[in-house]
Amino acid sequence: MSQKNCYYCKNKCSLYLKSSNKKANKKFNFTSTEANTYNNEIKPDLFFCHDCEIIFSEFIDEKFENNYIEVLDDLYISQLKNKKLYFKNLIVKLSNIINKNHDVLELGAYYGAFGSEIKNKVNSYVGVELSSHACEYAKKNFNLNIQNSNIYDFFETNKKKFDTIFLFDVIEHLDDPDAIINICSKNLKQNGNLVLSTMNMDSLVAKLTGKYYPWIIPMHKFYFTNKSIRKYLSKNHLKLNKTMGDVRIISLEYLFLKMSQKIKIIKPLYNFIIRFDKLKNLIIKFSLFDINIYLASKKD
């Protein structure tokens, strides 16, 4: 497969990266933490549209979003303490666009790590989440207002506009990110903000690893650069104001688990680390400088 039609303009697109794996089957794992090996066995080819400046997966025509409804992610739950700490620190960094009078929306709220940290710092918080299990967990454990719905259905019935809409590690999963950015823009108050995070395919690590880049997985359908993010935001009446590097807070155990899923020779080191509680529970800040947080505001 050397050519594919662009999802948006339908023009022929060139091959951007050839898969590093044979696609033996199409049994995908849709959990956020990718806890099993299926996604390592299947690597999509990536294509680039010179007109739309979008990078997309060969699975572009397959509708994935409904597959998230049945997701149950025990590994993510085990890491919730660190996820909450990460979002607590991030909220401090975003404090200039967050205040007690704001109504905020999170799309892809998952198990409530972000919602639980921001809900007492704003006027109102609403989350939207496809996973039934994650939604119920967040309601039960954090008393969050989370709707078990897809984004389109939520906005069909939603009557209010928001000061800020958040999408953390969501846009790359969507069947149509341009449409969602457009919906977000229309549902922001005047001078409202959109905050999203995703991989930057122009980052050094993405360029160096090429087809072996660990975030090239079936559940990621679209891939962006700083340039294309700016383009799609501007197209939907949003101005990119700031780009921040994303630094995660994780345990040493989680880091080596993720690495061992991608690099088999690390598995013995992971097995050694998990034998020692102090070592495996060691909290570290980690970044490959390949994931960015983009802060945009609605144009006048």
C-alpha positions as CSV (number, residue, x, y, z in Angstrom):
1,M,0.0,0.0,0.0
2,S,1.8,3.1,-1.2
3,Q,-1.2,5.5,-1.7
4,K,-4.4,6.3,0.1
5,N,-7.1,8.9,-0.3
6,C,-7.1,11.8,2.2
7,Y,-9.9,11.6,4.8
8,Y,-10.7,15.3,4.2
9,C,-9.9,16.4,0.7
10,K,-10.0,12.9,-0.9
11,N,-6.8,13.6,-2.9
12,K,-4.2,10.9,-3.2
13,C,-1.7,10.9,-0.3
14,S,1.9,9.7,-0.2
15,L,3.2,7.1,2.2
16,Y,4.6,8.8,5.3
17,L,5.9,5.7,7.2
18,K,5.8,2.1,6.3
19,S,4.7,-0.2,9.1
20,S,7.4,-2.0,11.1
21,N,5.2,-5.0,11.8
22,K,3.2,-7.4,9.8
23,K,-0.5,-7.0,10.3
24,A,-1.4,-10.6,11.3
25,N,-4.9,-9.7,12.6
26,K,-7.0,-6.8,13.5
27,K,-7.8,-7.5,17.1
28,F,-7.0,-4.1,18.7
29,N,-6.7,-3.1,22.3
30,F,-8.5,0.1,23.1
31,T,-7.4,0.7,26.7
32,S,-5.5,3.9,27.3
33,T,-2.6,2.1,29.0
34,E,-2.4,-0.5,26.2
35,A,-1.9,-3.3,28.8
36,N,-1.7,-6.3,26.4
37,T,0.4,-7.1,23.4
38,Y,-2.1,-6.8,20.5
39,N,-1.1,-3.3,19.6
40,N,2.6,-4.3,19.4
41,E,1.7,-6.9,16.8
42,I,-0.1,-4.5,14.6
43,K,1.5,-1.3,13.3
44,P,-0.4,0.8,10.7
45,D,1.1,2.4,7.7
46,L,0.9,6.2,7.9
47,F,0.1,8.6,5.1
48,F,0.6,12.3,4.6
49,C,-1.7,14.7,2.7
50,H,0.3,17.6,1.3
51,D,-2.9,19.7,0.9
52,C,-4.5,19.1,4.3
53,E,-1.1,18.7,6.0
54,I,-2.5,15.8,8.1
55,I,-0.8,12.5,8.9
56,F,-3.3,9.6,9.2
57,S,-3.4,5.8,9.7
58,E,-4.3,3.3,7.1
59,F,-7.2,2.4,9.4
60,I,-8.7,5.9,8.7
61,D,-11.9,4.5,7.2
62,E,-12.7,2.2,10.2
63,K,-14.9,3.7,12.9
64,F,-13.2,3.1,16.3
65,E,-15.0,5.3,18.7
66,N,-17.7,2.9,19.8
67,N,-15.1,0.4,20.7
68,Y,-14.2,2.5,23.8
69,I,-17.6,1.9,25.3
70,E,-16.6,-1.5,26.8
71,V,-13.1,-0.5,27.9
72,L,-12.0,-1.5,31.4
73,D,-8.5,-0.3,32.3
74,D,-7.3,-1.8,35.6
75,L,-3.7,-0.6,34.9
76,Y,-4.8,3.0,34.6
77,I,-6.8,2.7,37.9
78,S,-3.6,1.4,39.6
79,Q,-1.8,4.5,38.5
80,L,-4.6,7.0,39.4
81,K,-2.6,8.5,42.3
82,N,0.2,9.5,39.9
83,K,-2.3,10.6,37.3
84,K,-3.9,12.9,39.8
85,L,-0.6,14.3,40.8
86,Y,0.3,15.0,37.2
87,F,-3.0,16.9,36.6
88,K,-2.6,18.8,39.9
89,N,0.8,20.1,38.7
90,L,-0.6,20.8,35.2
91,I,-3.5,22.8,36.7
92,V,-1.0,25.1,38.4
93,K,0.7,25.7,35.0
94,L,-2.7,26.5,33.5
95,S,-3.8,28.7,36.4
96,N,-3.9,31.9,34.3
97,I,-6.9,30.4,32.3
98,I,-8.7,28.7,35.3
99,N,-10.7,30.5,37.9
100,K,-13.6,30.0,40.3
101,N,-16.1,31.6,37.9
102,H,-15.4,29.2,35.0
103,D,-17.5,26.5,33.6
104,V,-15.3,23.8,32.1
105,L,-15.8,20.7,30.0
106,E,-13.5,17.7,29.6
107,L,-13.9,15.4,26.6
108,G,-12.4,12.0,27.3
109,A,-12.7,12.3,31.0
110,Y,-11.8,8.6,31.5
111,Y,-11.5,7.6,35.2
112,G,-11.7,11.2,36.6
113,A,-8.1,12.0,37.3
114,F,-8.3,15.5,35.9
115,G,-11.9,16.2,36.9
116,S,-11.2,15.3,40.5
117,E,-8.4,17.8,40.7
118,I,-10.1,20.7,38.9
119,K,-13.7,20.5,40.1
120,N,-13.1,22.6,43.3
121,K,-11.2,25.2,41.4
122,V,-14.0,26.2,39.0
123,N,-17.7,27.0,39.0
124,S,-18.7,23.8,37.3
125,Y,-17.1,20.8,35.7
126,V,-18.7,18.4,33.2
127,G,-16.9,15.4,31.7
128,V,-17.8,13.3,28.7
129,E,-16.6,9.7,28.5
130,L,-17.4,6.7,26.3
131,S,-16.2,4.0,28.6
132,S,-19.1,2.9,30.9
133,H,-16.7,1.5,33.5
134,A,-14.6,4.6,33.6
135,C,-17.6,6.8,33.8
136,E,-19.2,4.9,36.7
137,Y,-15.8,4.7,38.5
138,A,-15.4,8.5,38.3
139,K,-18.9,9.2,39.5
140,K,-18.6,6.7,42.4
141,N,-15.1,7.6,43.6
142,F,-14.9,11.3,42.8
143,N,-18.5,12.4,42.7
144,L,-18.0,13.9,39.3
145,N,-20.6,15.1,36.8
146,I,-19.6,12.8,33.9
147,Q,-21.9,11.9,31.0
148,N,-21.5,8.4,29.5
149,S,-21.9,9.6,25.9
150,N,-20.2,10.3,22.7
151,I,-19.2,13.8,21.9
152,Y,-21.8,14.4,19.2
153,D,-24.7,13.2,21.3
154,F,-23.5,15.3,24.3
155,F,-23.5,18.5,22.2
156,E,-26.9,17.7,20.7
157,T,-28.5,18.1,24.1
158,N,-26.0,20.5,25.8
159,K,-27.5,24.0,26.1
160,K,-24.6,25.8,27.8
161,K,-21.2,27.2,26.6
162,F,-17.9,26.7,28.3
163,D,-15.0,28.9,29.4
164,T,-12.5,26.1,28.7
165,I,-12.7,22.7,27.0
166,F,-10.0,20.2,27.7
167,L,-9.0,17.2,25.5
168,F,-6.0,15.3,27.0
169,D,-4.6,12.6,24.7
170,V,-7.9,12.4,22.8
171,I,-7.7,14.0,19.4
172,E,-5.5,11.3,17.9
173,H,-8.1,8.7,18.7
174,L,-11.1,10.5,17.1
175,D,-12.7,9.4,13.9
176,D,-12.9,13.0,12.8
177,P,-10.8,15.4,14.8
178,D,-11.5,18.4,12.6
179,A,-15.2,18.1,13.2
180,I,-14.7,17.8,17.0
181,I,-12.5,20.9,17.0
182,N,-15.2,22.7,15.1
183,I,-17.9,21.6,17.6
184,C,-15.6,22.7,20.5
185,S,-15.1,26.1,19.0
186,K,-18.8,26.7,18.6
187,N,-19.4,25.7,22.2
188,L,-16.9,28.0,23.8
189,K,-17.9,31.3,25.3
190,Q,-16.4,34.5,23.8
191,N,-12.6,34.5,24.5
192,G,-13.0,30.9,25.7
193,N,-10.1,28.4,25.7
194,L,-9.4,25.0,24.1
195,V,-6.6,23.0,25.7
196,L,-5.5,19.8,24.1
197,S,-2.5,17.4,24.2
198,T,-1.2,15.1,21.5
199,M,2.1,13.8,20.0
200,N,4.2,16.1,17.8
201,M,5.4,14.1,14.8
202,D,8.1,16.8,14.2
203,S,9.7,16.0,17.6
204,L,13.2,14.7,17.6
205,V,12.3,11.3,19.1
206,A,9.5,10.8,16.5
207,K,11.9,11.6,13.7
208,L,14.7,9.4,15.0
209,T,12.5,6.4,15.7
210,G,10.5,6.7,12.5
211,K,8.3,3.6,11.9
212,Y,9.3,2.3,15.4
213,Y,7.9,5.4,17.2
214,P,6.1,3.8,20.1
215,W,2.9,5.9,19.7
216,I,2.2,4.6,16.2
217,I,-0.5,2.2,17.2
218,P,-3.9,1.2,15.7
219,M,-6.0,3.2,18.2
220,H,-4.2,6.4,17.1
221,K,-5.8,7.4,13.8
222,F,-4.4,10.9,13.3
223,Y,-1.0,12.4,13.9
224,F,-0.1,16.1,14.1
225,T,2.8,18.5,14.0
226,N,2.9,22.0,15.6
227,K,2.2,23.4,12.1
228,S,-0.9,21.2,11.4
229,I,-2.3,21.8,14.9
230,R,-2.1,25.5,14.3
231,K,-3.8,25.1,10.9
232,Y,-6.7,23.1,12.2
233,L,-7.2,25.4,15.1
234,S,-7.2,28.4,12.8
235,K,-9.6,26.7,10.4
236,N,-12.1,26.4,13.2
237,H,-11.7,30.0,14.5
238,L,-9.2,29.3,17.2
239,K,-5.9,31.0,17.8
240,L,-3.0,29.0,19.1
241,N,-1.5,31.1,22.0
242,K,1.0,28.8,23.6
243,T,2.7,25.4,23.2
244,M,4.0,23.6,26.3
245,G,6.1,20.5,26.5
246,D,4.3,17.7,28.5
247,V,6.0,16.1,31.4
248,R,4.3,13.1,32.9
249,I,4.6,11.9,36.5
250,I,4.8,8.1,36.7
251,S,6.2,5.3,38.8
252,L,9.4,3.5,37.9
253,E,7.4,0.3,37.6
254,Y,5.0,1.9,35.1
255,L,7.8,3.3,33.0
256,F,9.6,-0.1,32.7
257,L,6.3,-1.9,32.1
258,K,5.6,0.4,29.1
259,M,9.1,0.1,27.9
260,S,9.1,-3.7,28.2
261,Q,5.9,-3.8,26.1
262,K,7.8,-2.1,23.3
263,I,11.3,-3.5,23.8
264,K,11.4,-7.2,24.8
265,I,15.0,-7.2,26.1
266,I,13.9,-4.8,28.9
267,K,11.5,-7.4,30.3
268,P,14.1,-8.9,32.7
269,L,14.9,-5.5,34.1
270,Y,11.2,-4.8,34.6
271,N,10.9,-8.2,36.4
272,F,13.8,-7.2,38.7
273,I,12.4,-3.7,39.5
274,I,8.9,-5.0,40.6
275,R,10.6,-7.3,43.2
276,F,11.4,-4.2,45.3
277,D,8.5,-2.0,46.6
278,K,10.6,1.1,47.2
279,L,12.2,0.9,43.7
280,K,9.0,0.1,41.8
281,N,7.0,2.8,43.6
282,L,9.6,5.5,43.0
283,I,7.9,8.5,41.4
284,I,9.7,10.2,38.5
285,K,9.1,13.0,36.0
286,F,9.4,11.7,32.5
287,S,9.3,13.1,29.0
288,L,10.6,12.2,25.6
289,F,9.8,15.8,24.5
290,D,7.4,14.5,21.9
291,I,4.0,15.3,23.5
292,N,2.8,18.9,23.6
293,I,0.0,20.7,25.3
294,Y,-1.6,23.3,23.0
295,L,-3.5,26.3,24.5
296,A,-5.8,28.1,22.1
297,S,-8.5,30.8,22.4
298,K,-11.6,31.6,20.4
299,K,-11.1,34.3,17.9
300,D,-13.3,37.4,18.0
